[in-house]
């Protein structure tokens, strides 16, 4: 296996893993949304049960507690600048166009201001950590 085949294989793996990560992020967001909806429904039912028990002069069955998602369900923070630097490094042989960087960010489920990748690349070029040649970004 020569270097170009190895790089191509790594790029394919990167795209596959990035796509999987994006899909998992979407599934996780849907689950968190469903959890929040179920928490509201449970609390609403508890309120109704307690209201009916109060009408009948019975003791309230349960306190109404809004359930909070566990701390572990928070979305981990992604260092976008490091993600872009790694992306540029992984495409060292052929470089990567700015549109490629933007599409990789989008496929990874990372939302940034539309100008952020451009500003980041310009800063990398200014600090001589990257160079631009024929529209592609290369590491230095």
ZAPAKOL-917990 format. One record per residue: residue number from 1; x, y negated, z negated of N, C-alpha, C, O in turn. Coordinates in pm, whole numbers. Layout:
 num   n_px   n_py   n_pz  ca_px  ca_py  ca_pz   c_px   c_py   c_pz   o_px   o_py   o_pz
 NUM      X      Y      Z      X      Y      Z      X      Y      Z      X      Y      Z
...
END
This chain:
 num   n_px   n_py   n_pz  ca_px  ca_py  ca_pz   c_px   c_py   c_pz   o_px   o_py   o_pz
   1     86    118      0      0      0      0     90   -123      0    175   -140    -88
   2     71   -209     99    153   -329    103     88   -440     19    -22   -425    -33
   3    159   -552      8    113   -663    -77    -22   -718    -33   -107   -749   -117
   4    -41   -732     98   -168   -788    147   -286   -696    114   -393   -745     79
   5   -266   -566    125   -372   -472     90   -402   -477    -59   -518   -472   -101
   6   -296   -488   -140   -314   -496   -284   -389   -623   -323   -480   -618   -406
   7   -351   -735   -263   -419   -863   -290   -564   -854   -247   -654   -899   -318
   8   -587   -796   -132   -724   -780    -82   -806   -694   -178   -922   -725   -205
   9   -745   -587   -228   -815   -500   -323   -848   -577   -451   -958   -565   -504
  10   -752   -656   -500   -777   -735   -620   -887   -839   -599   -969   -861   -687
  11   -888   -902   -481   -992  -1000   -451  -1129   -934   -446  -1227   -990   -494
  12  -1135   -814   -389  -1262   -740   -386  -1309   -707   -528  -1427   -719   -560
  13  -1214   -666   -612  -1249   -637   -751  -1297   -762   -823  -1392   -757   -901
  14  -1230   -874   -796  -1270  -1001   -858  -1412  -1038   -819  -1492  -1075   -905
  15  -1443  -1029   -690  -1577  -1062   -644  -1681   -969   -707  -1788  -1014   -748
  16  -1648   -840   -714  -1741   -743   -773  -1766   -773   -920  -1880   -773   -966
  17  -1659   -798   -995  -1673   -826  -1138  -1741   -960  -1162  -1819   -973  -1256
  18  -1713  -1058  -1080  -1777  -1189  -1092  -1927  -1176  -1067  -2008  -1237  -1137
  19  -1963  -1097   -968  -2105  -1074   -938  -2173  -1002  -1054  -2284  -1037  -1093
  20  -2105   -901  -1109  -2161   -828  -1224  -2179   -920  -1343  -2280   -915  -1413
  21  -2080  -1005  -1367  -2087  -1100  -1478  -2205  -1195  -1460  -2277  -1224  -1556
  22  -2225  -1241  -1339  -2336  -1330  -1310  -2470  -1260  -1335  -2562  -1318  -1393
  23  -2480  -1135  -1290  -2604  -1059  -1309  -2632  -1036  -1456  -2747  -1046  -1501
  24  -2529  -1004  -1532  -2547   -982  -1676  -2589  -1111  -1743  -2674  -1110  -1833
  25  -2531  -1223  -1702  -2570  -1352  -1758  -2716  -1382  -1733  -2787  -1432  -1821
  26  -2763  -1350  -1612  -2903  -1371  -1579  -2994  -1281  -1664  -3097  -1325  -1714
  27  -2954  -1155  -1680  -3033  -1062  -1761  -3036  -1109  -1906  -3141  -1105  -1971
  28  -2923  -1153  -1955  -2915  -1198  -2094  -3004  -1320  -2116  -3074  -1329  -2217
  29  -3002  -1413  -2021  -3088  -1531  -2033  -3234  -1490  -2035  -3313  -1545  -2112
  30  -3271  -1394  -1951  -3411  -1347  -1948  -3448  -1281  -2081  -3559  -1301  -2131
  31  -3358  -1203  -2137  -3385  -1137  -2265  -3400  -1239  -2376  -3491  -1228  -2459
  32  -3312  -1340  -2379  -3322  -1444  -2482  -3452  -1522  -2468  -3514  -1558  -2568
  33  -3494  -1546  -2345  -3620  -1617  -2321  -3737  -1531  -2369  -3831  -1582  -2431
  34  -3732  -1402  -2340  -3839  -1311  -2383  -3841  -1302  -2536  -3949  -1298  -2596
  35  -3724  -1299  -2599  -3717  -1294  -2745  -3781  -1418  -2806  -3859  -1407  -2901
  36  -3750  -1535  -2752  -3807  -1659  -2805  -3959  -1658  -2790  -4032  -1701  -2880
  37  -4007  -1607  -2677  -4151  -1599  -2654  -4217  -1505  -2755  -4322  -1536  -2810
  38  -4155  -1390  -2778  -4211  -1294  -2874  -4210  -1349  -3016  -4303  -1323  -3093
  39  -4107  -1423  -3052  -4101  -1484  -3185  -4218  -1579  -3204  -4282  -1580  -3309
  40  -4247  -1659  -3101  -4360  -1752  -3109  -4492  -1676  -3122  -4579  -1715  -3200
  41  -4506  -1568  -3046  -4629  -1489  -3053  -4647  -1426  -3191  -4756  -1429  -3247
  42  -4540  -1370  -3247  -4547  -1308  -3379  -4587  -1412  -3483  -4673  -1386  -3567
  43  -4524  -1529  -3477  -4557  -1634  -3573  -4701  -1680  -3559  -4769  -1706  -3658
  44  -4749  -1689  -3434  -4887  -1730  -3412  -4984  -1627  -3470  -5085  -1663  -3531
  45  -4954  -1500  -3452  -5041  -1394  -3505  -5039  -1397  -3658  -5142  -1378  -3722
  46  -4922  -1420  -3717  -4913  -1430  -3863  -4999  -1545  -3915  -5065  -1532  -4018
  47  -4999  -1656  -3845  -5080  -1771  -3884  -5227  -1734  -3879  -5303  -1767  -3971
  48  -5269  -1666  -3771  -5409  -1625  -3759  -5449  -1528  -3870  -5557  -1541  -3929
  49  -5363  -1431  -3899  -5393  -1334  -4005  -5408  -1406  -4138  -5503  -1381  -4212
  50  -5315  -1494  -4168  -5321  -1566  -4295  -5443  -1657  -4303  -5502  -1672  -4410
  51  -5481  -1719  -4191  -5599  -1805  -4190  -5725  -1723  -4218  -5811  -1765  -4295
  52  -5736  -1606  -4157  -5851  -1520  -4180  -5853  -1468  -4324  -5960  -1462  -4386
  53  -5739  -1433  -4377  -5732  -1385  -4515  -5772  -1497  -4611  -5839  -1474  -4712
  54  -5731  -1620  -4578  -5763  -1735  -4663  -5915  -1760  -4663  -5973  -1791  -4767
  55  -5979  -1746  -4544  -6124  -1763  -4534  -6198  -1664  -4623  -6300  -1698  -4683
  56  -6146  -1544  -4632  -6210  -1439  -4711  -6169  -1445  -4858  -6214  -1363  -4939
  57  -6083  -1541  -4893  -6040  -1556  -5032  -5933  -1457  -5073  -5909  -1437  -5192
  58  -5869  -1395  -4978  -5763  -1300  -5007  -5627  -1372  -5012  -5612  -1484  -4962
  59  -5531  -1306  -5072  -5398  -1363  -5079  -5333  -1358  -4941  -5356  -1265  -4864
  60  -5252  -1460  -4911  -5184  -1459  -4781  -5091  -1339  -4773  -5021  -1306  -4869
  61  -5091  -1277  -4658  -5015  -1153  -4641  -4865  -1179  -4626  -4785  -1113  -4693
  62  -4828  -1271  -4543  -4687  -1293  -4515  -4660  -1441  -4499  -4745  -1519  -4456
  63  -4540  -1477  -4536  -4498  -1615  -4508  -4468  -1626  -4361  -4428  -1529  -4296
  64  -4487  -1744  -4309  -4456  -1769  -4168  -4310  -1814  -4161  -4273  -1921  -4211
  65  -4232  -1734  -4100  -4090  -1767  -4084  -4057  -1763  -3936  -4078  -1663  -3868
  66  -4005  -1873  -3887  -3962  -1872  -3749  -3831  -1797  -3742  -3735  -1832  -3809
  67  -3829  -1695  -3661  -3708  -1616  -3647  -3609  -1689  -3558  -3646  -1747  -3455
  68  -3486  -1686  -3599  -3380  -1749  -3521  -3295  -1640  -3459  -3269  -1538  -3522
  69  -3252  -1661  -3335  -3163  -1561  -3275  -3035  -1552  -3356  -2991  -1649  -3417
  70  -2976  -1434  -3358  -2852  -1414  -3431  -2740  -1495  -3368  -2744  -1528  -3249
  71  -2642  -1526  -3449  -2529  -1606  -3401  -2458  -1536  -3285  -2402  -1602  -3198
  72  -2460  -1403  -3285  -2390  -1329  -3180  -2457  -1344  -3044  -2398  -1310  -2942
  73  -2581  -1394  -3040  -2650  -1408  -2914  -2618  -1540  -2843  -2673  -1569  -2737
  74  -2531  -1620  -2903  -2493  -1744  -2838  -2407  -1712  -2716  -2329  -1617  -2716
  75  -2424  -1792  -2612  -2347  -1772  -2490  -2203  -1819  -2515  -2183  -1932  -2560
  76  -2105  -1735  -2486  -1967  -1778  -2509  -1930  -1892  -2417  -1975  -1898  -2302
  77  -1849  -1981  -2468  -1809  -2097  -2389  -1699  -2055  -2293  -1605  -1986  -2331
  78  -1711  -2097  -2170  -1614  -2062  -2067  -1528  -2183  -2038  -1580  -2294  -2020
  79  -1398  -2163  -2034  -1307  -2270  -1997  -1304  -2275  -1845  -1237  -2194  -1780
  80  -1376  -2370  -1788  -1391  -2378  -1644  -1257  -2408  -1578  -1227  -2353  -1472
  81  -1178  -2495  -1638  -1049  -2530  -1580   -960  -2406  -1570   -893  -2385  -1469
  82   -960  -2323  -1675   -879  -2201  -1671   -933  -2105  -1567   -856  -2038  -1498
  83  -1065  -2097  -1555  -1127  -2011  -1454  -1080  -2052  -1315  -1045  -1967  -1233
  84  -1078  -2184  -1288  -1036  -2234  -1156   -887  -2209  -1135   -846  -2168  -1026
  85   -805  -2233  -1238   -660  -2207  -1224   -635  -2060  -1194   -552  -2027  -1109
  86   -707  -1971  -1263   -691  -1827  -1237   -735  -1792  -1096   -673  -1709  -1029
  87   -841  -1855  -1051   -891  -1832   -915   -788  -1874   -812   -765  -1802   -714
  88   -725  -1989   -834   -621  -2036   -741   -502  -1941   -744   -447  -1909   -639
  89   -463  -1895   -862   -350  -1802   -874   -378  -1669   -805   -289  -1611   -744
  90   -501  -1622   -816   -536  -1493   -756   -539  -1499   -604   -529  -1396   -536
  91   -552  -1619   -551   -555  -1636   -406   -427  -1705   -359   -431  -1789   -269
  92   -315  -1670   -419   -188  -1738   -393   -141  -1720   -250    -82  -1812   -193
  93   -165  -1605   -190   -110  -1579    -57   -182  -1657     52   -117  -1715    139
  94   -314  -1660     49   -391  -1727    154   -448  -1861    110   -496  -1938    192
  95   -441  -1888    -20   -504  -2009    -71   -654  -1989    -79   -708  -1889    -32
  96   -720  -2087   -138   -866  -2081   -149   -921  -2219   -117   -874  -2319   -172
  97  -1021  -2225    -30  -1080  -2357      0  -1164  -2405   -119  -1207  -2326   -202
  98  -1186  -2535   -124  -1266  -2593   -232  -1406  -2534   -235  -1463  -2512   -342
  99  -1462  -2509   -116  -1595  -2446   -111  -1592  -2307   -173  -1689  -2264   -234
 100  -1479  -2237   -157  -1464  -2105   -217  -1464  -2113   -368  -1522  -2029   -437
 101  -1398  -2216   -421  -1396  -2236   -566  -1536  -2263   -616  -1580  -2206   -716
 102  -1607  -2351   -546  -1744  -2383   -587  -1835  -2261   -581  -1917  -2240   -670
 103  -1820  -2179   -476  -1907  -2062   -464  -1873  -1958   -571  -1963  -1891   -621
 104  -1744  -1944   -606  -1706  -1850   -712  -1762  -1896   -847  -1808  -1814   -926
 105  -1759  -2027   -872  -1817  -2079   -996  -1966  -2048  -1001  -2019  -2004  -1103
 106  -2032  -2072   -889  -2176  -2049   -883  -2209  -1900   -900  -2303  -1865   -971
 107  -2131  -1813   -835  -2159  -1670   -845  -2128  -1617   -986  -2183  -1515  -1027
 108  -2040  -1687  -1059  -2010  -1646  -1197  -2113  -1703  -1294  -2108  -1676  -1414
 109  -2207  -1782  -1241  -2311  -1839  -1327  -2264  -1959  -1406  -2323  -1995  -1507
 110  -2156  -2021  -1359  -2101  -2138  -1428  -2153  -2263  -1357  -2128  -2284  -1239
 111  -2226  -2345  -1431  -2279  -2468  -1373  -2193  -2586  -1416  -2168  -2606  -1535
 112  -2149  -2661  -1319  -2068  -2780  -1344  -2120  -2891  -1253  -2195  -2866  -1160
 113  -2078  -3013  -1281  -2111  -3125  -1195  -2051  -3097  -1057  -1941  -3043  -1049
 114  -2121  -3131   -949  -2070  -3100   -815  -1931  -3153   -786  -1858  -3095   -706
 115  -1891  -3263   -850  -1758  -3320   -824  -1650  -3260   -913  -1531  -3283   -888
 116  -1686  -3185  -1014  -1586  -3137  -1110  -1477  -3052  -1045  -1359  -3077  -1072
 117  -1510  -2953   -961  -1402  -2875   -899  -1305  -2963   -818  -1184  -2943   -822
 118  -1360  -3059   -746  -1274  -3149   -668  -1182  -3228   -761  -1062  -3238   -735
 119  -1238  -3285   -869  -1156  -3362   -963  -1050  -3274  -1028   -936  -3317  -1046
 120  -1086  -3154  -1063   -992  -3063  -1126   -878  -3029  -1031   -761  -3031  -1071
 121   -910  -2999   -907   -807  -2966   -808   -716  -3087   -785   -594  -3072   -775
 122   -774  -3206   -775   -692  -3325   -756   -597  -3346   -873   -482  -3387   -854
 123   -644  -3318   -994   -558  -3332  -1112   -446  -3228  -1108   -332  -3259  -1143
 124   -477  -3106  -1065   -374  -3003  -1053   -269  -3041   -948   -150  -3019   -968
 125   -315  -3099   -838   -222  -3144   -733   -135  -3258   -786    -15  -3260   -763
 126   -196  -3352   -855   -123  -3467   -911    -16  -3422  -1010     94  -3476  -1013
 127    -50  -3319  -1091     44  -3268  -1191    138  -3162  -1133    211  -3096  -1207
 128    135  -3147  -1001    220  -3053   -929    205  -2908   -976    301  -2833   -984
 129     81  -2872  -1008     50  -2734  -1046    -22  -2662   -933    -45  -2542   -938
 130    -58  -2739   -830   -122  -2683   -711    -88  -2773   -593    -47  -2888   -610
 131   -106  -2717   -475    -86  -2798   -353   -199  -2766   -255   -257  -2658   -259
 132   -227  -2861   -169   -332  -2841    -70   -268  -2841     67   -189  -2929    101
 133   -304  -2740    145   -249  -2725    279   -356  -2671    370   -412  -2564    345
 134   -386  -2742    475   -490  -2703    572   -624  -2673    504   -694  -2581    544
 135   -658  -2751    404   -786  -2738    338   -791  -2630    232   -893  -2615    164
 136   -683  -2554    215   -677  -2449    114   -591  -2493     -3   -494  -2568     15
 137   -626  -2446   -122   -552  -2480   -242   -462  -2363   -278   -506  -2248   -284
 138   -334  -2393   -302   -233  -2293   -337   -171  -2328   -471   -159  -2446   -504
 139   -131  -2227   -549    -58  -2260   -673     84  -2302   -638    136  -2266   -532
 140    146  -2377   -726    285  -2420   -703    376  -2334   -785    498  -2352   -782
END
